[in-house]
Amino acid sequence: IGDFGNDEIACYVRLTQNWRSYCGEALEKYLTPAGIRDGVLTLTIPHSGLLSMINPSIELIHAKIRESFGEDFCKEIRIISGGRRTRQSKSLG
């Protein structure tokens, strides 16, 4: 029997490497895996205003993850706003 903590990390690495296959091409640019701990997968979005666009897809993403990794790896998904992206300012000159 292996240490689940190490298994969780190995699965998380595999999840992040194949993230597009779980969330789809359209959501990949908005939804980013931020970590997993005790079966809770945390995803970040750049702005909380995107929640209404992303929420309908969370159950499908969760189902795909459970199908690939089993029930114990990802028991819950939490979404947090916090992707820090910098805006590029235009020169007015």
Buried (B, 14 or more C-beta within 10 A) or exposed (E): EEEEEEBBEEBBEEBBEEBEEBBBEEBEEBBBBBEBEEEEBBBBBBEEEBEEEBEEBBEEBBEBBBEBBEEEBBEEBEBEEEBEEEEEEEEEE
